[in-house]
Amino acid sequence: MARDDMRDAKRGLDCMLKVHGFRRRLDPGGRTPGLTLGDCRTRREAERTAGRCSHRLFRSHRSSIFAAVICAAVLSWCEPANAALITYNYVQTGASLASLRIGASLTVNGTLADLPTISSPFCPPSPTICLPPDFGNLVTFTFNSPGTIKPIYTLSDFIGIPFGARLPDWRISPSRIAFTNDFDSFDINLTSGAISYNTDGLSNPPGCNVSGACTTSGVFTPTSVPVPEPSTLLLVGTAIGGLIARRRRKHLARE
């Protein structure tokens, strides 16, 4: 921006400050002397002067501003590839008993390969400091069993082992989720889709109290797709910003 425009901008802003009751100098170094209230005839004149200079400032830098807006918009879309939540639902295709139905679902921040490898921790003697496990990318988990004692299991059941006890005993990994408590146990193979269930109580259908009697086959199908990394958008935004900068340099060279 030209030197006269900069001086007008300082002069207009200084007028506005003084009209509003602020007594200060924009440039203490003396390059732009401070104005008295008499130098600013009216508040409207001061605001109009500053407004004209602001418009010149925006016009001289509008290419840079537009480029910054484009880059900010592009970067706002650039999220990691595994940022999307994927819910895997168990689709049963076979069972060892005719009326046996088992359901399972889990939500992962990423894919099954992003599941943590953890197991049930042992709690210290004081139960008040037994912290809940960190399930990492495993957000939710639900298991619908044929048992009657506890038909539904969630992550809230995957707790630490109380001091002096041995259960619950559980394992979570990218290929398997296994759980055993005082009366139920189940083993889920996330790779093959095979699930086995055993209980010490009653079940529907009967017979799951016999080891290996209740098994199912199936597959875990995702219900959402991870968002691909938008590298193309980043490249396009960078190219647009480069073209704008090049045009800006040519414009300055002609001046």
C-alpha positions as CSV (number, residue, x, y, z in Angstrom):
1,M,0.0,0.0,0.0
2,A,1.3,3.5,-0.8
3,R,2.8,5.7,1.9
4,D,0.0,8.2,1.5
5,D,-2.6,5.5,2.1
6,M,-0.8,4.4,5.2
7,R,-0.7,7.9,6.5
8,D,-4.4,8.4,5.8
9,A,-5.2,5.1,7.6
10,K,-3.2,6.2,10.7
11,R,-4.8,9.7,10.6
12,G,-8.3,8.3,10.2
13,L,-7.9,5.8,13.0
14,D,-6.3,8.4,15.3
15,C,-9.3,10.6,14.6
16,M,-11.7,7.8,15.6
17,L,-9.8,7.2,18.8
18,K,-9.9,10.8,19.8
19,V,-13.6,11.2,18.9
20,H,-14.4,8.2,21.2
21,G,-12.4,9.8,24.0
22,F,-9.1,7.9,23.7
23,R,-6.0,10.1,23.9
24,R,-3.1,8.3,22.4
25,R,-0.7,8.6,19.5
26,L,-0.6,6.0,16.8
27,D,3.1,6.5,16.2
28,P,5.0,7.7,19.3
29,G,8.1,7.9,17.1
30,G,6.9,11.1,15.5
31,R,6.4,10.0,11.9
32,T,2.6,10.6,12.3
33,P,1.9,13.4,14.8
34,G,-1.0,12.9,17.1
35,L,-4.1,14.8,16.3
36,T,-6.2,17.0,18.5
37,L,-9.9,16.8,18.7
38,G,-10.2,19.9,16.6
39,D,-8.4,18.1,13.7
40,C,-11.4,15.7,13.4
41,R,-14.3,17.8,12.4
42,T,-17.0,15.1,13.0
43,R,-17.2,11.6,14.1
44,R,-18.7,10.6,10.7
45,E,-15.8,12.2,8.9
46,A,-13.3,10.3,11.0
47,E,-15.1,7.0,10.4
48,R,-15.3,7.7,6.7
49,T,-11.6,8.4,6.5
50,A,-10.7,5.2,8.3
51,G,-13.2,3.2,6.2
52,R,-11.7,4.4,2.9
53,C,-8.2,3.4,4.1
54,S,-9.5,0.0,5.3
55,H,-11.0,-0.6,1.9
56,R,-7.7,0.2,0.2
57,L,-5.9,-2.1,2.6
58,F,-8.3,-5.0,1.9
59,R,-8.1,-4.4,-1.8
60,S,-4.3,-4.4,-1.9
61,H,-4.2,-7.6,0.1
62,R,-7.3,-9.4,-1.1
63,S,-5.4,-12.0,-3.0
64,S,-3.4,-13.0,0.1
65,I,-6.6,-13.0,2.2
66,F,-8.4,-15.2,-0.4
67,A,-5.5,-17.6,-0.5
68,A,-5.5,-17.8,3.3
69,V,-9.2,-18.6,3.3
70,I,-8.8,-21.3,0.7
71,C,-5.9,-22.9,2.6
72,A,-7.9,-22.8,5.9
73,A,-10.9,-24.4,4.2
74,V,-8.8,-27.2,2.7
75,L,-6.9,-27.9,5.9
76,S,-10.2,-28.1,7.9
77,W,-11.1,-31.1,5.7
78,C,-7.8,-32.9,6.2
79,E,-8.5,-35.5,8.9
80,P,-6.6,-38.7,9.5
81,A,-7.7,-41.7,7.5
82,N,-8.8,-43.6,10.6
83,A,-10.7,-40.9,12.2
84,A,-14.1,-42.4,11.2
85,L,-15.9,-44.7,13.6
86,I,-16.8,-48.1,12.1
87,T,-19.4,-50.3,13.6
88,Y,-19.0,-54.1,13.0
89,N,-22.2,-56.1,13.3
90,Y,-22.1,-59.9,13.6
91,V,-24.1,-61.7,10.9
92,Q,-24.7,-65.3,12.0
93,T,-24.6,-67.8,9.2
94,G,-24.7,-71.1,11.1
95,A,-25.1,-72.6,14.6
96,S,-24.5,-75.9,16.4
97,L,-28.1,-75.9,17.7
98,A,-31.1,-75.2,15.5
99,S,-32.5,-72.3,17.5
100,L,-29.3,-70.8,18.8
101,R,-28.9,-67.1,18.2
102,I,-25.9,-65.0,19.3
103,G,-25.4,-61.3,18.6
104,A,-22.4,-59.1,18.8
105,S,-21.3,-55.7,17.7
106,L,-18.4,-53.4,18.3
107,T,-17.5,-49.8,17.3
108,V,-13.9,-49.1,16.5
109,N,-12.1,-45.8,15.8
110,G,-10.6,-47.3,12.7
111,T,-10.6,-50.9,11.6
112,L,-10.4,-54.2,13.5
113,A,-6.6,-54.0,13.1
114,D,-6.7,-50.8,15.3
115,L,-8.1,-52.7,18.3
116,P,-5.8,-52.7,21.4
117,T,-4.2,-55.7,22.8
118,I,-5.1,-55.7,26.5
119,S,-6.2,-58.0,29.2
120,S,-8.0,-57.8,32.6
121,P,-5.7,-56.0,35.0
122,F,-5.3,-56.9,38.7
123,C,-6.7,-54.4,41.1
124,P,-4.7,-53.3,44.2
125,P,-6.1,-54.1,47.7
126,S,-8.0,-50.8,47.8
127,P,-10.9,-50.9,45.4
128,T,-11.1,-47.2,45.3
129,I,-8.0,-46.9,43.2
130,C,-8.8,-49.6,40.7
131,L,-9.0,-47.5,37.6
132,P,-11.1,-48.6,34.6
133,P,-9.1,-50.1,31.7
134,D,-8.2,-48.0,28.7
135,F,-9.8,-49.6,25.7
136,G,-8.0,-47.4,23.2
137,N,-9.8,-47.4,19.8
138,L,-12.5,-49.8,21.0
139,V,-15.4,-47.4,21.6
140,T,-18.3,-49.8,22.3
141,F,-18.9,-53.5,22.5
142,T,-22.1,-55.5,22.9
143,F,-22.6,-59.3,23.2
144,N,-26.1,-60.8,23.2
145,S,-25.8,-64.2,24.8
146,P,-28.4,-67.0,24.9
147,G,-28.0,-67.2,28.7
148,T,-30.6,-66.2,31.1
149,I,-28.4,-65.0,34.0
150,K,-26.9,-62.1,32.0
151,P,-28.1,-61.9,28.5
152,I,-26.2,-58.8,27.5
153,Y,-22.5,-57.9,28.0
154,T,-20.9,-54.5,27.4
155,L,-17.5,-52.9,28.0
156,S,-18.8,-52.0,31.5
157,D,-18.4,-55.7,32.4
158,F,-14.7,-55.7,31.3
159,I,-13.4,-54.5,34.7
160,G,-10.2,-55.2,36.7
161,I,-9.8,-58.3,38.7
162,P,-10.6,-57.6,42.4
163,F,-7.8,-58.1,44.9
164,G,-7.6,-61.8,45.9
165,A,-9.9,-63.0,43.0
166,R,-9.3,-64.6,39.7
167,L,-12.3,-63.3,37.7
168,P,-13.3,-61.7,35.5
169,D,-10.7,-62.9,33.1
170,W,-10.8,-61.3,29.6
171,R,-8.7,-60.6,26.6
172,I,-9.1,-58.1,23.8
173,S,-6.9,-58.1,20.6
174,P,-7.4,-57.3,16.9
175,S,-8.3,-61.0,16.3
176,R,-10.1,-62.1,19.4
177,I,-12.4,-61.0,22.3
178,A,-12.7,-63.6,25.2
179,F,-14.5,-63.2,28.5
180,T,-15.0,-65.4,31.5
181,N,-16.8,-64.5,34.8
182,D,-18.3,-66.6,37.6
183,F,-21.1,-68.1,35.5
184,D,-20.6,-67.2,31.7
185,S,-17.8,-67.4,29.2
186,F,-17.6,-66.6,25.5
187,D,-14.9,-66.5,22.9
188,I,-15.2,-64.4,19.8
189,N,-12.9,-64.9,16.8
190,L,-13.0,-61.7,14.9
191,T,-11.1,-63.1,12.0
192,S,-13.1,-66.3,11.3
193,G,-16.4,-65.2,12.8
194,A,-16.7,-68.2,15.1
195,I,-18.2,-67.7,18.5
196,S,-18.4,-70.2,21.4
197,Y,-20.6,-69.7,24.5
198,N,-20.8,-71.6,27.8
199,T,-22.9,-70.9,30.9
200,D,-23.4,-72.5,34.3
201,G,-27.0,-71.4,34.3
202,L,-30.0,-71.9,32.0
203,S,-29.9,-71.0,28.3
204,N,-32.2,-70.6,25.4
205,P,-32.0,-73.1,23.8
206,P,-31.0,-75.4,26.6
207,G,-27.7,-77.2,26.5
208,C,-25.2,-74.3,26.6
209,N,-24.0,-75.5,30.0
210,V,-22.1,-78.3,28.2
211,S,-18.7,-77.1,27.0
212,G,-18.5,-76.7,23.2
213,A,-22.3,-77.3,22.7
214,C,-23.2,-73.7,21.7
215,T,-21.1,-72.4,18.8
216,T,-22.0,-70.2,15.9
217,S,-20.3,-69.2,12.6
218,G,-20.7,-65.9,10.9
219,V,-18.9,-62.7,9.8
220,F,-18.4,-59.2,11.1
221,T,-19.6,-56.7,8.6
222,P,-18.8,-53.0,8.8
223,T,-21.8,-50.6,8.6
224,S,-19.7,-47.5,7.9
225,V,-16.7,-46.8,5.8
226,P,-13.6,-44.9,7.0
227,V,-13.1,-41.4,5.5
228,P,-10.2,-41.5,3.0
229,E,-7.4,-39.1,3.6
230,P,-8.2,-36.1,1.5
231,S,-4.7,-35.6,0.0
232,T,-6.3,-34.6,-3.3
233,L,-8.1,-31.6,-1.6
234,L,-4.8,-30.5,0.0
235,L,-3.0,-30.6,-3.4
236,V,-5.8,-28.6,-5.1
237,G,-5.8,-26.0,-2.3
238,T,-2.1,-25.7,-2.5
239,A,-2.2,-25.2,-6.3
240,I,-4.9,-22.5,-6.0
241,G,-2.9,-20.7,-3.3
242,G,0.2,-20.9,-5.6
243,L,-1.7,-19.4,-8.6
244,I,-3.0,-16.6,-6.5
245,A,0.4,-15.8,-5.1
246,R,1.9,-15.8,-8.7
247,R,-0.8,-13.5,-9.9
248,R,-0.1,-11.2,-7.0
249,R,3.6,-11.0,-7.8
250,K,2.9,-10.1,-11.4
251,H,0.5,-7.4,-10.4
252,L,3.1,-5.9,-8.1
253,A,5.8,-6.1,-10.8
254,R,3.6,-4.1,-13.2
255,E,3.1,-1.4,-10.6
